[in-house]
Amino acid sequence: MSTPSNFPYQGPSSQSPGYGFSQAPTRRRRRTGCGSCLLLFLFFVALAGVVAYRFIGFLPFLVSTNLFLASTRYHYVNYHGHSAIVYTVAWSPDGKHIASGSGDKTVHIWDASTAAPLFTYRGHTEAVFSVAWSPDGKRIASASGDKTVQIWSATQSGNTSLGSQLLTYRDHTSSVSSVAWSPDGKFLVSSTKDGDATVQVWNATTGKRIFTYRGHSACVESVAWSAQNNSIASGDCHGQVHVWDAFTGRQKFTYHQSIEIYRPGLLMAVTSPRRATMAPSRSGMQRQVIRS
């Protein structure tokens, strides 16, 4: 059977590029492209699911953290009133104010919430190394390189104005490094930065010295009174902390680091950064033991 020459469809042949071999490959390429798009879509759906799961699992933590921060209302203040290094800071007992002592020879009292300056004490002639509020918040004791501890009013009441000097303690023979009140507010303990390396306990009202502790062999940098009112801890430049009776000076114990270093034929024991003893070692082993 012959096909008329004017019939529009000639059947697939190498001479009919329009409907023969050219259309089928085009359809196959489109199907392949759609498959790739589908795989890519599924990949992103899976990735989004993982991210959503992770985020939803983490979301309660974010919410709780934000609520915590919002409820506490954290904010920070910086005080820039001093003109030299600040050696010491102390909070008032009610937490509303801060006292800071500096190398500019002054003590500043300022608002702990706004950093607004409230008062500047200028009674010292050398740097102020330590400040301490009395337990009732009415007085401040400041220790200085001028060898004195000065007690002055931290409030204004009656005939006593803010910053009025109440007492000056002058029994130290070198720079005073630290000062601390007894819990009952009746006594003070103060230490020397160099020189005689003593710690002195004295009456906060009369300035009369009660006791001098001489157990340290190096400068005493810090003192603290126990909450029970019966013991004092003092730390020195040799890395030692002495704990002793506040009114008799009887030493209760000493805290220090002990380092033993073994080398072949030699043992070196170091009890502080500046003290070391050497002795023959019975063992040739090399070992190092650090105790505290």
Buried (B, 14 or more C-beta within 10 A) or exposed (E): EEEEEEEEEEEEEEEEEEEBEEEEEEEEEEEEEEEEEEEEEEEEEEEEEEEEEEEEEEEEEEEEEEEEEEEEEEEEEEBEBBEEEBBBEBEBBEEEBBBBBBBBBBBBBBBBEEBEEEBBBEBBEBBBBBBBBBBEBBBBBBBBBBBBBBBBBBBEEEEBEBBBEBBBBEBBEBBBBBBBBBBEBEBBBBBBBBEBBBBBBBBBEEBEEBBBBEBBEBBBBBBBBEEEBBBBBBBBBBBBBBBBBBBEBEEEEEEBEEBBBBBEEEBBBBBBEEBEEEEEBEEEEEEEEEEE
